[in-house]
Amino acid sequence: MSKRKYFGTDGIRGQANSHPMTAEVALRVGMAAGKLFRRNHGRRHLVVIGKDTRLSGYMIEPALVAGFTSMGMDVRLFGPLPTPAVAMMTRSMRADLGVMISASHNAFTDNGIKLFGPDGYKLSDARELEIEAHMDEGLQEGLVAPGDLGRVRRVDDSQARYIEIAKASFPRQLNLNGLKVVIDCANGAAYKVAPEVLFELGAEVIKVGVDPNGFNINAECGSTHPTTMVEAVKESGAHIGIALDGDADRVAICDETGQIVDGDQIMAIIAGAWAAEDRLNGGGIVATVMSNLGLERFMKGRGLTLERTAVGDRAVMERMRAGAFNVGGEQSGHVILSDFSTTGDGLIAALQVLAVLVQTGKPMSALARQFEPVPQVMQNVKFAKGGKPLDSNSVKAAITAAEARLNGSGRVLVRASGTEPLIRVMAEGDDRALVEQLVSEIAGAVKAAA
């Protein structure tokens, strides 16, 4: 595959107003993608654009709009809206393309551009490379005549549309009456819609992280800083806490005691309940190589499978589509429920957990630990740029020796980071002391080879 110049593992991302996250690059993305996604279907071409609450969204959005309209594409602006909502509405509004302006769980200083095809799924690597190729061309030959320029308008009911979509994912015969729920929106894209969904379903809602000012997205709040959610739950006596990230495609949950429920446990709760109702497709779930061995054993104990993919929700989604699975995700809280969404949706995942909570009548603490996690130890090892420590015979020997010592009672995973010059060393097994020793030995071999 050709080397990528702009796109990373999840769209284009970087520090705002520095390459590649500049107005010029955004303009080129709009022009290149606009040129590529114009389809001959007897109607005007359409792109929909959503964003989170970062200050730099005010710079990126108009640059994208200028690029798309110059290529004859009409633009509909959603304003602040979760990433999964943009994906859904790309499809429901029959748009040629969907765009989300967000750097997800990163600080306000970063921003990003994610693209969705007409089917609501993230673009393939091949499609992104096509866009990159166009971005570095002159692009002048694709410009439309003055009378064919695209038109732009805001979609005033975009948040209301998503609220109804999210509510429809909750079982119709149930409600949240009598439940006190903390929702931490990370001062991000879901700051209006998430509390409203919970309120309309009947919950007493304690709102946190719902006052965005352009600078405070993910700042000591949200799923990457769950302490804020935990404190709010303890202070208010809530039954459950829900924390989303900046673009609301991932979630962390805590029970009434403040115990954190990660993505692996969330997938176990949903998969177990859906399997019991004969709603789980594919005979199991899809997770990444980082998901805990305890989750794999949980699934196996129920006669279900756990299929592993490379890290990243796009890899999970591709495997889900190929195997007709309807539950998948990552330990980090990206949970994809393809019955409802084409990408991770933190709020819809949380609603499925709430449904189990209501149906069972149990406290969240009784559901929080579906399985006992196996001790998992990780260490990052830096290496010189251009180096290839994983090709070293001594590193390979250390990995083989570690796997032999685990003797089937654990896993070893050694991989290069996709974004930094780091080797990530992970091992898990029932014996924590052994796992720590093995990680240390492999990391030592990597350092020696680096």
C-alpha positions in Angstrom: 0.0 0.0 0.0 1.2 3.5 -0.8 2.5 5.6 2.1 0.0 7.9 3.6 0.8 11.6 3.6 -2.3 13.1 5.4 -4.6 10.3 6.6 -3.8 8.3 9.7 -5.6 5.4 11.4 -8.7 7.5 12.0 -8.9 10.3 9.4 -6.6 13.3 9.4 -5.5 14.6 12.8 -3.0 17.0 14.2 -2.4 20.2 16.2 -4.9 22.9 15.0 -3.4 25.5 12.7 -0.2 23.4 12.1 0.2 21.0 9.2 -1.7 18.9 8.4 -4.6 20.5 10.4 -4.6 23.8 8.6 -7.3 25.7 6.7 -5.3 25.1 3.4 -5.3 21.3 4.0 -9.0 21.4 4.9 -9.8 23.3 1.7 -7.9 20.7 -0.3 -9.7 17.8 1.4 -13.0 19.5 0.5 -12.0 20.0 -3.1 -10.4 16.5 -3.6 -13.2 14.6 -1.8 -15.8 16.8 -3.6 -14.3 15.9 -6.9 -14.2 12.2 -6.1 -17.6 11.8 -4.6 -19.6 13.6 -7.3 -22.0 10.9 -8.6 -24.2 11.0 -11.7 -27.6 10.4 -10.1 -29.7 13.2 -11.7 -29.7 15.4 -8.6 -27.4 17.9 -6.9 -24.4 16.5 -5.0 -24.6 16.7 -1.2 -22.2 16.6 1.7 -23.1 16.8 5.4 -20.7 18.2 8.0 -20.8 17.9 11.8 -18.3 19.0 14.4 -17.5 18.9 18.1 -16.9 22.0 20.3 -13.3 22.9 19.6 -12.4 26.5 18.9 -10.6 25.4 15.7 -13.8 24.0 14.3 -14.6 27.6 13.3 -11.5 27.5 11.1 -11.8 24.0 9.6 -15.5 24.1 8.8 -15.6 27.1 6.5 -12.4 25.8 4.7 -14.1 22.5 4.0 -17.3 24.3 2.9 -15.3 26.4 0.4 -13.6 23.3 -1.0 -16.9 21.3 -1.4 -18.9 24.2 -2.9 -16.2 25.0 -5.4 -16.7 21.5 -6.7 -20.4 22.0 -7.1 -21.5 20.1 -3.9 -24.3 21.4 -1.7 -23.4 21.4 2.0 -25.6 20.9 5.0 -24.1 22.0 8.4 -25.2 20.1 11.5 -23.2 22.1 14.1 -22.1 20.2 17.3 -23.2 16.6 16.9 -21.7 13.2 17.8 -19.6 11.3 15.2 -22.1 8.4 15.0 -24.9 10.8 14.4 -23.1 12.3 11.4 -22.5 8.8 10.1 -26.1 7.9 10.4 -27.4 11.0 8.8 -25.0 10.8 5.9 -27.0 7.7 5.0 -30.5 8.8 6.0 -30.2 12.1 4.1 -28.8 10.3 1.0 -25.7 12.4 1.1 -22.7 11.6 -1.2 -20.3 12.1 1.7 -20.3 12.8 5.5 -17.6 14.8 7.4 -16.9 15.0 11.1 -14.6 17.7 12.4 -13.1 16.3 15.6 -10.0 15.0 17.4 -12.1 12.7 19.5 -10.7 12.3 23.0 -7.7 14.7 22.4 -7.3 18.1 24.0 -8.8 21.2 22.3 -5.4 22.1 20.8 -5.9 19.2 18.3 -8.5 18.7 15.6 -9.3 16.2 12.9 -11.3 15.4 9.8 -13.1 12.0 9.5 -14.9 11.1 6.3 -17.9 8.8 5.8 -19.1 7.3 2.5 -22.8 7.4 1.3 -23.4 4.1 3.2 -22.4 5.8 6.6 -19.2 3.8 7.0 -15.7 5.2 7.4 -13.9 5.4 4.1 -11.5 2.5 3.1 -7.8 3.0 3.0 -8.0 2.9 -0.8 -10.5 5.7 -0.9 -8.5 7.8 1.4 -5.4 7.3 -0.8 -7.4 8.4 -3.8 -8.4 11.6 -1.9 -4.7 12.2 -1.0 -3.7 11.8 -4.7 -6.2 14.5 -5.7 -5.2 16.8 -2.8 -1.7 17.1 -4.2 -3.0 17.9 -7.8 -3.7 21.4 -9.0 -7.5 20.7 -8.7 -8.2 23.6 -11.1 -9.7 21.3 -13.7 -12.4 20.2 -11.3 -13.8 23.6 -10.5 -17.4 24.2 -11.6 -18.9 27.1 -13.5 -20.1 30.1 -11.4 -23.8 29.0 -11.8 -23.0 25.5 -10.6 -21.4 26.4 -7.2 -22.8 24.5 -4.2 -25.2 26.0 -1.8 -24.9 25.9 2.0 -27.4 25.8 4.8 -27.7 24.7 8.4 -29.8 21.8 9.4 -31.7 23.1 12.5 -33.2 19.8 13.5 -30.1 17.6 13.3 -29.9 17.2 17.1 -33.6 16.4 17.4 -33.2 13.7 14.6 -30.4 12.0 16.5 -32.2 12.2 19.8 -35.1 10.2 18.2 -32.7 7.7 16.6 -30.9 7.1 20.0 -34.2 6.7 21.9 -35.4 4.2 19.3 -32.5 1.9 20.2 -33.8 1.5 23.7 -36.4 -1.3 24.1 -39.8 0.2 23.6 -41.5 -1.5 26.5 -38.9 -0.2 29.0 -38.2 3.2 30.5 -35.7 4.8 32.9 -38.2 6.0 35.5 -36.8 6.0 39.0 -33.1 5.9 37.8 -30.7 8.6 38.7 -28.0 8.8 36.0 -24.9 10.9 35.8 -23.9 11.8 32.2 -20.5 13.4 31.6 -20.4 14.8 28.0 -16.8 15.9 28.1 -17.9 19.4 27.1 -18.0 17.9 23.6 -20.3 17.0 20.8 -23.0 15.3 22.8 -23.4 18.1 25.4 -27.0 18.8 24.3 -28.3 15.5 22.9 -27.1 12.9 25.5 -28.8 14.5 28.6 -32.0 15.0 26.5 -32.2 11.4 25.4 -31.8 10.2 29.0 -34.3 12.7 30.3 -36.9 11.8 27.7 -36.6 8.1 28.5 -37.5 8.9 32.1 -34.2 9.2 34.0 -33.3 11.8 36.6 -30.3 13.3 34.9 -27.2 14.7 36.6 -25.3 16.7 33.9 -21.5 17.1 33.9 -19.3 18.5 31.2 -22.1 20.3 29.3 -20.7 23.8 29.2 -18.3 23.9 26.2 -16.3 27.1 25.7 -14.0 26.0 22.8 -11.2 25.2 25.2 -12.5 22.7 27.7 -13.4 19.7 25.6 -12.0 16.5 27.4 -10.4 18.7 30.0 -10.5 16.8 33.3 -13.8 15.2 32.2 -15.3 12.6 29.9 -14.4 9.0 29.3 -10.6 9.6 29.4 -10.9 11.3 32.8 -13.6 9.1 34.5 -12.8 10.5 38.0 -15.2 13.4 37.4 -18.0 11.0 36.6 -17.2 8.8 39.6 -17.2 11.8 42.0 -20.5 13.0 40.6 -22.0 9.5 41.1 -20.9 9.3 44.7 -21.9 12.9 45.5 -25.4 12.5 44.0 -26.1 8.9 45.0 -26.7 8.0 41.3 -27.4 4.5 40.2 -25.0 4.7 37.3 -22.5 7.0 35.7 -21.9 7.5 31.9 -19.0 9.4 30.5 -18.6 10.1 26.7 -15.5 11.4 24.9 -15.3 14.6 22.9 -17.1 13.2 19.8 -19.2 10.7 21.8 -18.1 7.6 19.9 -16.7 6.0 23.0 -18.0 5.5 26.5 -16.9 4.7 30.1 -19.4 3.6 32.7 -19.2 3.3 36.5 -21.5 1.6 39.0 -23.2 3.2 42.0 -20.0 2.6 44.1 -17.7 4.3 41.5 -16.3 1.1 40.1 -15.3 1.6 36.4 -16.8 -0.6 33.7 -14.6 -0.6 30.7 -15.3 -1.5 27.1 -14.6 -5.2 27.5 -17.2 -5.4 30.4 -19.7 -3.3 28.5 -19.4 -5.7 25.5 -19.8 -8.7 27.9 -23.0 -7.2 29.4 -24.6 -6.5 26.0 -23.4 -9.8 24.3 -24.6 -11.9 27.3 -28.1 -10.2 27.3 -28.5 -10.3 23.5 -27.4 -13.9 23.3 -30.0 -14.8 26.0 -32.6 -13.1 23.8 -31.3 -14.8 20.6 -30.4 -11.3 19.3 -26.6 -11.8 19.0 -25.5 -12.4 15.4 -22.4 -14.1 14.1 -22.1 -16.5 17.1 -20.1 -14.1 19.1 -18.4 -10.6 19.1 -15.5 -8.9 17.5 -12.8 -7.2 19.6 -9.2 -6.2 19.1 -6.0 -7.8 20.1 -6.0 -5.6 23.2 -9.2 -6.9 24.7 -8.7 -8.9 27.9 -8.3 -12.7 27.9 -11.1 -12.7 30.5 -13.6 -11.5 27.9 -12.5 -14.3 25.6 -13.1 -16.9 28.4 -16.5 -15.3 29.2 -17.6 -15.7 25.6 -16.2 -19.2 25.4 -18.0 -20.2 28.6 -21.3 -19.4 26.8 -20.5 -21.3 23.7 -19.7 -18.0 21.9 -16.6 -16.8 20.0 -14.4 -13.7 20.3 -12.8 -12.8 17.0 -9.8 -10.5 17.3 -8.7 -7.8 14.9 -5.9 -5.2 14.7 -6.4 -2.1 17.0 -8.9 0.5 15.7 -12.6 0.6 15.4 -12.4 0.5 11.6 -10.7 -2.9 11.7 -13.4 -4.1 14.1 -16.2 -2.8 11.8 -14.8 -4.4 8.7 -14.6 -7.8 10.5 -18.2 -7.3 11.8 -19.5 -6.7 8.3 -17.6 -9.6 6.9 -18.9 -12.1 9.5 -22.4 -10.5 10.1 -21.6 -9.7 13.7 -23.8 -7.1 15.5 -21.6 -6.5 18.6 -18.0 -5.4 18.5 -15.6 -2.9 20.0 -12.5 -2.0 21.9 -11.5 -2.1 25.6 -11.2 1.7 25.4 -14.9 2.0 25.1 -15.5 2.1 21.4 -18.5 -0.2 21.2 -20.1 -0.8 17.8 -23.7 -2.1 17.7 -24.4 -2.5 14.0 -28.2 -3.0 14.6 -28.2 0.8 15.2 -25.0 2.4 14.0 -22.2 2.1 11.5 -19.5 3.2 13.9 -18.9 3.4 17.7 -21.7 5.2 19.6 -21.1 5.8 23.3 -24.6 6.9 24.1 -26.3 4.0 22.3 -24.0 1.5 24.0 -24.8 3.0 27.4 -28.5 2.7 26.6 -28.1 -1.0 26.0 -26.4 -1.4 29.4 -29.2 0.7 31.0 -31.8 -1.7 29.3 -30.1 -4.7 31.0 -30.0 -2.8 34.3 -33.8 -2.1 34.1 -34.7 -5.6 32.9 -32.7 -7.4 35.6 -33.6 -5.0 38.4 -30.1 -5.5 39.8 -27.8 -2.7 41.0 -25.1 -1.8 38.4 -22.5 -3.2 40.8 -24.0 -6.6 40.3 -23.5 -6.3 36.5 -20.2 -4.4 36.4 -18.0 -7.5 36.6 -19.2 -9.9 34.1 -15.8 -11.6 34.2 -12.7 -11.3 36.3 -10.1 -9.6 34.1 -6.8 -11.4 33.7 -3.7 -9.4 34.8 -2.6 -7.5 31.8 0.8 -5.7 31.8 1.9 -3.2 29.1 5.2 -1.4 28.5 6.1 1.0 25.6 9.7 1.0 24.3 11.0 3.9 22.2 13.3 3.1 19.3 15.3 5.2 16.8 13.3 6.3 13.8 14.0 4.0 10.9 14.9 1.1 13.2 13.2 -2.3 13.0 13.7 -3.9 16.4 10.9 -6.5 15.7 13.0 -8.0 13.0 15.7 -8.8 15.6 16.3 -12.5 16.2 16.8 -11.8 19.9 13.4 -10.1 20.2 11.8 -13.0 18.3 13.5 -15.5 20.7 12.3 -13.5 23.8 8.7 -13.6 22.5 8.8 -17.3 21.7 10.3 -18.1 25.2 7.6 -16.0 26.9 4.8 -17.8 25.0 6.3 -21.1 26.0 6.4 -20.1 29.7 2.8 -19.0 29.6 2.0 -22.5 28.2 -1.5 -21.6 26.9 -2.6 -19.8 30.1 -2.0 -16.3 28.7 -1.1 -14.2 25.7 1.9 -12.1 24.4 1.4 -9.2 22.0 4.3 -7.2 20.7 3.5 -4.6 18.1 4.7 -1.3 16.6 2.7 1.8 17.3 0.9 3.1 14.2 1.6 6.7 15.1 4.9 6.9 17.1 8.3 5.3 17.1 7.2 2.9 19.9 7.1 -0.8 20.4 4.1 -1.8 22.5 4.8 -4.9 24.7 1.8 -6.5 26.3 1.3 -9.8 28.1 -1.5 -11.2 30.1 -2.0 -14.3 32.2 -3.3 -15.7 35.5 0.1 -15.2 37.2 0.7 -11.4 37.5 4.3 -11.8 38.7 5.1 -14.0 35.7 3.4 -11.7 33.3 5.4 -8.7 34.7 8.6 -10.6 34.4 7.9 -11.6 30.8 7.1 -8.1 29.7 10.3 -6.8 31.3 12.3 -9.4 29.5 10.8 -8.7 26.1 11.1 -5.0 26.6 14.8 -5.5 27.5 15.3 -7.4 24.3 13.6 -4.6 22.3 15.7 -1.9 24.0 18.9 -3.9 23.2 17.9 -4.3 19.6 16.7 -0.7 19.2 
